[in-house]
Amino acid sequence: MSYRVAYIDEMDTDIRSFKRSVLLRALEKFEVVAIKPKASIEETIAEIFDSSVDAVVADFRLSEEDPTVHYNGSDVIKGVIEVRAEFPVFILTSFEDDAIDKGFDVNIVYEKKDIQESPKFFEKVITQIKKHIAKIENAEIRIKELIIKRQTEPLTLSEEEELIELDALVEKSLDKRNAIPPSLKANTNAERLNTLIEKTDALINEIKSKKNE
């Protein structure tokens, strides 16, 4: 089983160090996709998603060796989760207080020296990837069950609400920018949900194909 993890850093030495730490410390196999920050944060985020990764790890300071970069790792992470809700994301820093001062969840902030000394960081990355994948897969299964039931009998009010919530969860996992607010989904239609399931199937198939590589 293999996973793809984007590592965002402008320094070649740190990229090599991260890859070395993966080889020495990670207990499960995953491929590091190294991405150097572009002058435009939008370009950097687009490259992350074009790389079809399962998680994102960003160095906090991205402009130490590149003065054209005017954003940091926490800005990249914000951009990622604005598109994909609850996507597995992490920040690495030698200056932990900097990232925490930005108001980030301390559970996603790690010091670089820690990953060189212990496999715990990589265990966390893999755990979060597995949880994220399982959440999408379970939501898809339940959506299909409810749609099949709707074809033969009306759903209960609680089942209709569950369907709307699951629909919103999957939508936000695929692309939060295009998600329809649950308050507008009271009259959920099967055609739109079937389209969503097709998109979710494609995502799950992509995840499974990467596992088998």
Backbone hydrogen bonds in HBPLUS format (Angstrom, degrees):
<---DONOR---> <-ACCEPTOR-->    atom                        ^
c    i                          cat <-CA-CA->   ^        H-A-AA   ^      H-
h    n   atom  resd res      DA  || num        DHA   H-A  angle D-A-AA Bond
n    s   type  num  typ     dist DA aas  dist angle  dist       angle   num
A0031-GLU N   A0003-TYR O   2.58 MM  28  6.03 148.0  1.68 167.0 171.6     1
A0054-ASP N   A0004-ARG O   2.64 MM  50  5.42 168.7  1.65 152.5 156.0     2
A0005-VAL N   A0031-GLU O   2.83 MM  26  6.12 169.3  1.84 173.4 175.2     3
A0033-VAL N   A0005-VAL O   2.84 MM  28  5.88 168.6  1.85 142.2 145.5     4
A0006-ALA N   A0055-ALA O   3.00 MM  49  6.32 162.2  2.03 158.2 152.9     5
A0057-VAL N   A0006-ALA O   2.77 MM  51  5.98 165.2  1.79 161.5 166.6     6
A0007-TYR N   A0033-VAL O   2.94 MM  26  6.01 159.7  1.98 137.2 139.8     7
A0035-ILE N   A0007-TYR O   2.94 MM  28  6.02 168.2  1.95 153.1 152.5     8
A0008-ILE N   A0057-VAL O   2.83 MM  49  6.30 158.1  1.88 153.7 161.3     9
A0059-ASP N   A0008-ILE O   2.87 MM  51  5.96 171.4  1.88 163.9 165.0    10
A0009-ASP N   A0035-ILE O   3.28 MM  26  6.62 146.9  2.39 143.7 153.3    11
A0015-ILE N   A0011-MET O   3.03 MM   4  6.35 151.8  2.11 150.3 158.9    12
A0016-ARG N   A0012-ASP O   2.93 MM   4  6.19 164.6  1.96 153.4 156.8    13
A0017-SER N   A0013-THR O   2.95 MM   4  6.12 153.1  2.02 140.4 148.5    14
A0018-PHE N   A0014-ASP O   2.88 MM   4  6.06 154.8  1.94 144.7 150.7    15
A0019-LYS N   A0015-ILE O   3.02 MM   4  6.28 164.8  2.04 152.2 156.1    16
A0020-ARG N   A0016-ARG O   2.93 MM   4  6.13 151.6  2.01 146.0 154.2    17
A0021-SER N   A0017-SER O   2.95 MM   4  6.19 155.9  2.01 146.1 152.5    18
A0022-VAL N   A0018-PHE O   2.99 MM   4  6.31 149.4  2.08 148.3 156.6    19
A0023-LEU N   A0019-LYS O   3.13 MM   4  6.45 159.0  2.18 146.2 150.5    20
A0024-LEU N   A0020-ARG O   2.97 MM   4  6.23 152.4  2.04 150.3 158.4    21
A0025-ARG N   A0021-SER O   2.70 MM   4  5.54 157.2  1.75 150.3 156.4    22
A0026-ALA N   A0022-VAL O   3.04 MM   4  4.96 146.1  2.16 121.1 131.4    23
A0043-GLU N   A0040-SER O   3.17 MM   3  5.36 125.2  2.49  99.1 111.6    24
A0044-THR N   A0040-SER O   3.27 MM   4  6.66 154.0  2.34 145.0 151.9    25
A0045-ILE N   A0041-ILE O   2.95 MM   4  6.22 164.8  1.97 155.7 158.6    26
A0046-ALA N   A0042-GLU O   2.93 MM   4  6.06 156.1  1.99 143.6 150.9    27
A0047-GLU N   A0043-GLU O   2.97 MM   4  6.18 154.6  2.04 145.4 151.6    28
A0048-ILE N   A0044-THR O   3.06 MM   4  6.37 148.6  2.16 144.5 153.3    29
A0049-PHE N   A0045-ILE O   3.17 MM   4  6.53 163.3  2.20 154.8 156.1    30
A0050-ASP N   A0046-ALA O   2.88 MM   4  6.05 150.2  1.97 147.3 156.9    31
A0051-SER N   A0047-GLU O   3.08 MM   4  6.12 128.4  2.36 137.2 148.3    32
A0051-SER N   A0048-ILE O   3.18 MM   3  5.31 140.4  2.34  97.8 109.0    33
A0052-SER N   A0049-PHE O   3.20 MM   3  5.40 166.4  2.22 107.8 111.6    34
A0056-VAL N   A0088-PRO O   3.02 MM  32  6.49 153.5  2.09 149.8 158.0    35
A0090-PHE N   A0056-VAL O   2.86 MM  34  6.29 138.5  2.04 155.4 165.7    36
A0058-ALA N   A0090-PHE O   2.93 MM  32  6.33 163.3  1.96 150.6 153.2    37
A0092-LEU N   A0058-ALA O   2.85 MM  34  6.05 162.0  1.88 142.9 147.8    38
A0060-PHE N   A0092-LEU O   2.76 MM  32  5.86 145.5  1.88 172.0 169.2    39
A0073-GLY N   A0060-PHE O   2.73 MM  13  4.11 169.5  1.75 123.2 127.0    40
A0069-VAL N   A0066-ASP O   3.15 MM   3  5.89 169.3  2.17 122.6 126.0    41
A0075-ASP N   A0072-ASN O   3.05 MM   3  5.42 129.8  2.31 105.5 118.2    42
A0076-VAL N   A0072-ASN O   3.26 MM   4  6.72 151.1  2.35 147.0 155.1    43
A0077-ILE N   A0073-GLY O   2.97 MM   4  6.27 162.9  2.00 152.4 156.5    44
A0078-LYS N   A0074-SER O   2.97 MM   4  6.14 157.6  2.02 142.7 148.7    45
A0079-GLY N   A0075-ASP O   3.00 MM   4  6.22 155.6  2.06 143.3 149.9    46
A0080-VAL N   A0076-VAL O   2.92 MM   4  6.27 147.9  2.03 149.5 158.8    47
A0081-ILE N   A0077-ILE O   3.05 MM   4  6.35 169.1  2.06 158.9 159.5    48
A0082-GLU N   A0078-LYS O   2.97 MM   4  6.08 129.5  2.23 141.3 154.7    49
A0083-VAL N   A0080-VAL O   3.05 MM   3  5.41 142.9  2.19 104.7 115.1    50
A0084-ARG N   A0080-VAL O   2.85 MM   4  6.10 173.0  1.85 158.9 160.5    51
A0176-LYS N   A0083-VAL O   2.39 MM  93  4.81 165.4  1.41 159.4 156.2    52
A0087-PHE N   A0084-ARG O   3.37 MM   3  5.61 151.3  2.46 130.8 125.1    53
A0085-ALA N   A0172-LYS O   3.00 MM  87  5.41 157.5  2.05 135.8 135.3    54
A0091-ILE N   A0108-ILE O   2.71 MM  17  6.00 164.4  1.74 168.5 167.5    55
A0110-TYR N   A0091-ILE O   2.82 MM  19  6.17 163.3  1.85 167.5 173.2    56
A0093-THR N   A0110-TYR O   2.93 MM  17  6.36 146.2  2.05 151.9 161.6    57
A0112-LYS N   A0093-THR O   3.09 MM  19  5.58 147.3  2.20 122.0 129.3    58
A0098-ASP N   A0095-PHE O   2.90 MM   3  5.64 138.3  2.08 122.5 132.9    59
A0100-ILE N   A0096-GLU O   3.17 MM   4  6.44 167.9  2.19 156.8 160.4    60
A0101-ASP N   A0097-ASP O   2.83 MM   4  5.86 153.4  1.90 148.7 155.4    61
A0102-LYS N   A0099-ALA O   3.10 MM   3  5.33 145.4  2.23 101.7 111.9    62
A0103-GLY N   A0100-ILE O   2.96 MM   3  5.54 156.7  2.02 120.0 122.9    63
A0108-ILE N   A0105-ASP O   3.07 MM   3  5.94 173.1  2.08 126.1 128.4    64
A0109-VAL N   A0106-VAL O   3.25 MM   3  5.21 163.4  2.28 103.5 108.4    65
A0114-ASP N   A0111-GLU O   3.00 MM   3  5.51 138.0  2.18 111.0 122.1    66
A0115-ILE N   A0112-LYS O   3.22 MM   3  5.67 130.0  2.48 107.4 118.2    67
A0116-GLN N   A0113-LYS O   3.29 MM   3  5.37 141.5  2.45  97.0 107.7    68
A0117-GLU N   A0114-ASP O   3.16 MM   3  5.33 154.6  2.23 103.6 111.3    69
A0118-SER N   A0114-ASP O   3.20 MM   4  6.26 133.9  2.42 151.7 161.6    70
A0123-GLU N   A0119-PRO O   2.98 MM   4  6.23 151.3  2.06 154.8 164.0    71
A0124-LYS N   A0120-LYS O   2.97 MM   4  6.21 151.4  2.06 146.9 153.9    72
A0125-VAL N   A0121-PHE O   3.00 MM   4  6.38 154.1  2.07 148.4 155.5    73
A0126-ILE N   A0122-PHE O   3.04 MM   4  6.24 171.8  2.04 151.2 152.3    74
A0127-THR N   A0123-GLU O   2.91 MM   4  6.06 159.7  1.95 146.8 153.2    75
A0128-GLN N   A0124-LYS O   2.94 MM   4  6.12 163.7  1.97 153.1 156.6    76
A0129-ILE N   A0125-VAL O   3.01 MM   4  6.26 154.8  2.07 149.6 157.0    77
A0130-LYS N   A0126-ILE O   2.96 MM   4  6.19 167.5  1.98 155.3 158.0    78
A0131-LYS N   A0127-THR O   2.96 MM   4  6.18 158.2  2.01 149.5 155.8    79
A0132-HIS N   A0128-GLN O   2.99 MM   4  6.09 159.3  2.03 144.4 150.0    80
A0133-ILE N   A0129-ILE O   2.94 MM   4  6.18 167.3  1.96 157.8 160.6    81
A0134-ALA N   A0130-LYS O   2.90 MM   4  6.00 165.1  1.93 148.6 153.4    82
A0135-LYS N   A0131-LYS O   2.93 MM   4  6.06 153.2  2.01 145.6 152.6    83
A0136-ILE N   A0132-HIS O   3.21 MM   4  6.49 159.1  2.25 148.9 153.2    84
A0137-GLU N   A0133-ILE O   2.94 MM   4  6.17 168.5  1.95 156.5 160.1    85
A0138-ASN N   A0134-ALA O   2.85 MM   4  5.92 166.0  1.87 151.8 155.6    86
A0139-ALA N   A0135-LYS O   3.05 MM   4  6.12 152.8  2.12 139.5 147.2    87
A0140-GLU N   A0136-ILE O   2.94 MM   4  6.16 157.1  2.00 150.6 156.8    88
A0141-ILE N   A0137-GLU O   3.03 MM   4  6.32 160.6  2.07 150.2 154.8    89
A0142-ARG N   A0138-ASN O   3.07 MM   4  6.28 164.7  2.09 148.1 151.7    90
A0143-ILE N   A0139-ALA O   2.89 MM   4  6.08 156.8  1.95 150.6 157.3    91
A0144-LYS N   A0140-GLU O   3.04 MM   4  6.26 163.3  2.07 152.7 156.3    92
A0145-GLU N   A0141-ILE O   3.04 MM   4  6.35 154.5  2.11 145.4 152.7    93
A0146-LEU N   A0142-ARG O   3.01 MM   4  6.26 160.6  2.05 152.2 156.2    94
A0147-ILE N   A0143-ILE O   2.93 MM   4  6.16 156.2  1.99 152.0 158.8    95
A0148-ILE N   A0144-LYS O   2.96 MM   4  6.11 161.5  2.00 150.6 155.4    96
A0149-LYS N   A0145-GLU O   3.07 MM   4  6.31 155.9  2.13 143.5 150.2    97
A0150-ARG N   A0146-LEU O   2.97 MM   4  6.20 153.4  2.04 144.0 151.0    98
A0151-GLN N   A0148-ILE O   3.19 MM   3  5.36 143.3  2.33 100.5 110.8    99
A0152-THR N   A0149-LYS O   3.02 MM   3  5.65 158.4  2.07 117.6 123.9   100
A0153-GLU N   A0149-LYS O   2.95 MM   4  6.06 153.0  2.03 158.5 167.0   101
A0160-GLU N   A0156-THR O   2.88 MM   4  6.16 157.4  1.93 155.2 161.4   102
A0161-GLU N   A0157-LEU O   2.97 MM   4  6.21 157.4  2.02 148.0 154.2   103
A0162-GLU N   A0158-SER O   2.90 MM   4  6.07 149.6  2.00 137.8 146.7   104
A0163-LEU N   A0159-GLU O   2.85 MM   4  6.08 155.1  1.92 147.3 153.6   105
A0164-ILE N   A0160-GLU O   3.02 MM   4  6.30 156.2  2.08 145.8 151.7   106
A0165-GLU N   A0161-GLU O   2.96 MM   4  6.21 160.3  2.00 149.1 154.3   107
A0166-LEU N   A0162-GLU O   2.87 MM   4  6.09 162.3  1.90 153.9 158.6   108
A0167-ASP N   A0163-LEU O   2.87 MM   4  5.95 156.7  1.93 145.1 152.4   109
A0168-ALA N   A0164-ILE O   2.98 MM   4  6.21 157.1  2.03 146.5 152.1   110
A0169-LEU N   A0165-GLU O   2.93 MM   4  6.19 153.2  2.00 144.4 152.2   111
A0170-VAL N   A0166-LEU O   2.98 MM   4  6.24 165.8  2.00 156.1 157.8   112
A0171-GLU N   A0167-ASP O   2.97 MM   4  6.14 164.6  2.00 150.1 155.1   113
A0172-LYS N   A0168-ALA O   2.97 MM   4  6.10 165.7  1.99 151.1 154.4   114
A0173-SER N   A0169-LEU O   3.04 MM   4  6.24 140.2  2.20 139.0 150.3   115
A0173-SER N   A0170-VAL O   3.10 MM   3  4.99 121.9  2.45  92.6 107.8   116
A0174-LEU N   A0170-VAL O   2.97 MM   4  6.24 140.5  2.13 147.9 158.3   117
A0174-LEU N   A0171-GLU O   3.10 MM   3  5.18 127.2  2.39  95.7 109.3   118
A0175-ASP N   A0171-GLU O   2.82 MM   4  6.04 176.9  1.82 164.4 164.7   119
A0178-ASN N   A0175-ASP O   3.20 MM   3  5.93 147.0  2.31 117.9 124.4   120
A0179-ALA N   A0176-LYS O   3.27 MM   3  5.14 165.4  2.29 102.7 106.8   121
A0184-LEU N   A0181-PRO O   2.88 MM   3  5.63 162.0  1.91 125.4 131.1   122
A0185-LYS N   A0182-PRO O   2.95 MM   3  5.12 164.9  1.97 114.9 117.9   123
A0193-LEU N   A0189-ASN O   3.26 MM   4  6.54 160.2  2.30 148.3 154.2   124
A0194-ASN N   A0190-ALA O   2.75 MM   4  5.92 152.1  1.82 151.4 159.1   125
A0195-THR N   A0191-GLU O   3.08 MM   4  6.36 151.3  2.17 144.1 151.3   126
A0196-LEU N   A0192-ARG O   3.00 MM   4  6.30 153.2  2.07 143.4 151.0   127
A0197-ILE N   A0193-LEU O   2.84 MM   4  6.14 153.8  1.91 148.5 155.6   128
A0198-GLU N   A0194-ASN O   2.98 MM   4  6.26 151.4  2.07 144.2 151.5   129
A0199-LYS N   A0195-THR O   3.10 MM   4  6.45 154.9  2.17 147.0 153.1   130
A0200-THR N   A0196-LEU O   2.85 MM   4  6.15 156.0  1.91 149.7 157.2   131
A0201-ASP N   A0197-ILE O   2.71 MM   4  5.90 158.8  1.76 152.5 158.2   132
A0202-ALA N   A0198-GLU O   3.07 MM   4  6.31 154.9  2.13 142.7 148.9   133
A0203-LEU N   A0199-LYS O   3.05 MM   4  6.39 152.0  2.13 144.3 151.8   134
A0204-ILE N   A0200-THR O   2.85 MM   4  6.14 164.7  1.87 158.2 161.7   135
A0205-ASN N   A0201-ASP O   2.82 MM   4  6.00 159.9  1.86 151.8 157.7   136
A0206-GLU N   A0202-ALA O   2.98 MM   4  6.14 148.5  2.08 140.4 148.8   137
A0207-ILE N   A0203-LEU O   2.98 MM   4  6.29 155.4  2.04 148.2 154.8   138
A0208-LYS N   A0204-ILE O   2.86 MM   4  6.13 161.6  1.90 152.3 157.1   139
A0209-SER N   A0205-ASN O   2.87 MM   4  6.03 156.3  1.93 145.1 151.6   140
A0210-LYS N   A0206-GLU O   3.13 MM   4  6.32 150.2  2.22 143.0 150.3   141
A0211-LYS N   A0207-ILE O   3.09 MM   4  6.41 143.1  2.23 142.0 152.4   142
A0211-LYS N   A0208-LYS O   3.12 MM   3  5.03 120.7  2.48  91.5 106.6   143
A0212-ASN N   A0208-LYS O   3.21 MM   4  6.52 142.1  2.37 144.0 153.0   144
A0213-GLU N   A0210-LYS O   3.28 MM   3  5.22 156.8  2.33  98.6 105.5   145
